[in-house]
């Protein structure tokens, strides 16, 4: 008797034959799963709940975004309870039976009690409701949590559907847990189940399944449909925010919560005294998810039009200069102009969405160095048993001396002038903070900015330069910059922040943002990436956009002129060392040389690079068999060796001879040594290695398209004329002046002022 086809194969008409014998759940293919790994999957829910509350009540910027923190806590609770229920249902044994009843002799009280079929179904219904709730919160985090749970949760939705085919929650859960061939999600994932769920739900509950359908369409490369679904989901969330009006009790609760937080910030309250938030009052991260994913869709659509906008452009311009163009060339140029407009339009939309995503998170420069210096000096004194009173500042010593002289009657000198009057001419600079009666400084609240403010046209005025000259020299000399006791920056962490920061840079590259402004954006992205830390809740996440950005820098020959390799710019900020080391040099940003390490041999370096290449290749979606795995490892080993030699770092040999630029690069360790005969030879360009690495392309299509756009796209293609600069005229009064101002305006048919495209 022939075997019955799986539900996914039946639903997908004309699906290609199975490419893999491995059948896994659909949710294991979900994007950005690595971003949500971390200790939150193992910590007890009670501790997680306490940490989330403590994180919410702390002053800004909070360590972790409260919305995503509360979401993962609720997901853990729901998945854990659903796992217990699914185990009970699969074994058919009640809780009383599993614990066992004790008789007078201390032995078991007989056989365990078996559950009825009706009771088992009710338990599975409850488990399905809990799992559906978890996927509604955040389907990526819920997918990670269900992977860590027992395998019985994977079948609970299917069991409920057998008896109750119209159960929407069971359909939603089974959609994630249905087993399909590995790495073939786009071929074995029909949209019909999600369409039925969305059509059956009321308007206010449609946003989560719309988000799910959009992510499936991303796998299927149906970008316009994905953008439409994410836009519809965002409209629903915005509508719900507008219609939700808190009642009087909620307003009173919010006011009391605000008062408690202010008291906590001033040190008068402990975080335990702040009331716990109810689940319905907790912030949700759905809007952030929608903004991030739609920004990624817009960026992909922009990249898809790059090649259409550039193919044949050089030939057309050469023919145009000679006057040899015809009608066909004109039509092709119109298509290129339309593709160029599409690149710019969708890149601009991506920037808007990523900026909106980053606006949810707080950033601070920290307290000034004078205040942190005083704090650490007092901590150092206490740690070393020095309990003597901290010396008073100089201006305070002068005041004390004058008071003593006045008390002794020596109020004037021989010339008739008081000492205080003479001292006023040499008044020292006052301290930047006030002191309390106990000698401790009264700390001002640090300035808080949204993270998106760093990428505005006018960034915060108090933003220090990054990297500074001292920081740059330290990075280039492989030294660690000790910033722990200077201006301590901090940013609220989100698992997708690193990818959003680098995606924002990619979108700006497509928008052809000026190199000066682009360099500022890149430095600010690195500034945030190096201090973004999800410990102790989330692990550091892999970022596809970061890998693409590094590849773009390689292929575009560091057109921004970064003075430090990107990997070093984004290296995590160092943790503070022992206070004794600080006390010896309390200068801001004191350089601390890296401890002497044992020299790595060539064999150890080769083995380390091999292990890192294997781990990196395992996370590549394009690795589908043994052959592609081996090629991926070899390609990564070559690139890692180039990174070790500095070949893929910031290059400045844009004017190098073509023969040198095209020279093949060897991966032997000896090629990195520079002697007197070869010191003046510039290193070969990074993309020259592509001729030897075509057997497995590490670079993605997105990185290749953006790099080509940077190198080949002109700033203007002649579609619009630049608006001439207008000289200022004397201000005139009356109707004549108003009509003159209106007449000078130049607006195109879309309502935008004309300018260079």
ZIKAMO-V513427 format. One line per field, one symbol per residue. ss: DSSP state (h for helix, s for strand, l for the rest). phi: phi as a letter, one per 20 degrees, with the letter a starting at -180 (. if undefined). burial: + if it has 9 or more other C-alpha atoms within 8 Angstrom, else -. A space follows every 10 residues. Layout:
# ZIKAMO-V513427
ss: ???
phi: ???
burial: ???
This chain:
# ZIKAMO-V513427
ss: llllllhhhh hlllllllll llssshhhhl llhhhhllhh hlllhhhhhh hhhhhhhlll lllslhhhhh hhhhhhhhhh hhhhhhhhhh hlslhhhhhl lslllllsll lllsllhhhh hhhhhhhhhh hhhhhhhlhh hhhhhhhhll hhhhlhhhhh hhhllllhhh hhhhhhhlss slllllllll lhhhhhhhhh llhhhlhhhh hhhhhhhhhl llhhhhhhhh hhhhhhhhhh hhhllllhhh hhhhhhhhhh hhhhhlllll hhhlllllhh hllllhhhhh hhhhhhhhhh hhhhlhhhhh llhhhhhhhh hhllllhhhh hhhhhhhhhh hhhhhhhhhh hhhhhhhhll lsssllllhh hhhhhhhhhh hhhlllllll lllhhhhhhh hhhhhhhlll llllllllhh hhhhllllll llllslllll sllllllsss hhhhhlllll llllllllhh hhhhhhllls slllllllls slslllhhhh hhhhhhhhhh llllhhhhhh hhhhhhhhhh hlllllllll lllhhhhhhh hhhhhlllll lllllhhhhl llllllllhh hhhhllllll ssllllllll lhhhhhhhhh hhhhhhhhll lllllhhhhh hhhhhhhhhh hhhhhlllll lllllllhhh hlllllllhh hhllllllll lllllhhhhh hlllllllll hhhhhhhhhh hhllllllll llllllllll lllhhhhhhh hhhhllslll llsllll
phi: .fffffffff fefmffffeb eedcffffef fmfffdfqff fdfggffgff ffffffefff effcggffff fffffgffff fffffffgff emdffffffn eeefendfeo ffeeefffff ffffffffff ffffffgaff fffffffeef ffffdfffff ffecfeffff ffffgfdfec fflcffeccf eggffffffe efgfdeffff fffffffffe meffffffff ffffffffff ffefdfefff ffffffffff fffffenece ffffffefff effddfffgf ffffffffff ffffeffffd fnffffffff femdecffff ffffffffff ffgfffffff ffffffffff deccfnfgff ffffffffff fffdmeefff gfffffffff fffffffene ecefendfgf fffgfdffff ffbedefenf fefffffdcf ffffdffdfg fefffbefff ffffffelde eedfdefefb bfecgdffff ffffffffff flgggfffff ffffffgfff dfbefddcef dfcfffffff fffffellff mfecgffffe ggffffefff ffffbeffmf ecffffdfge ffffffffff ffffffffee feecbfffff ffffffffff ffffenfeef dcdfdfgfff feffdedfff fefcdffdfe efffffffff fedffbfffe ffffffffff edfffbdnfc effffdffdf fddnffffff fffefccefe ndffafe
burial: -------++- -+-------- --++++-+-+ --+-++++++ +---+--++- -++++-++-- ++++++++++ ++++++++++ +++-+++++- -+++-++--+ ++-------- -+--+----+ +-++++++++ ++++++++++ +++++++-++ -+++++++++ +-----+-++ ++++++++-+ ++-++-++++ --++--++-- -----+++++ +++++++++- -++-+++-++ ++++-++--+ ---------- +-----+--+ +-+++---+- +--+------ -+-+++++-+ ++++++++++ ++++++-+++ --+--+--++ ----+---++ --+-++++++ -+++++++++ ++++++++++ +++++++-+- ++++-+++-+ ++-------- ----+-+--- -+--++---- -++---+++- -+-------- --+-+----- +------+++ +++++---+- ------+--- ++-++---++ ++++++++++ +++++-++++ ++++++++++ +-+----++- ++++++++++ ++-+---++- +---++-+++ ++++++++-- -+-+++--++ ---+------ -++-----++ +--------- ----+---++ --++-++--- --+----++- ++++++++-+ +++-+-++++ +-+------+ ++------+- +--------- ---+++-++- --+--+---- -+++++++++ ---------+ ---------- ------++-- ------+--- ---+-+-
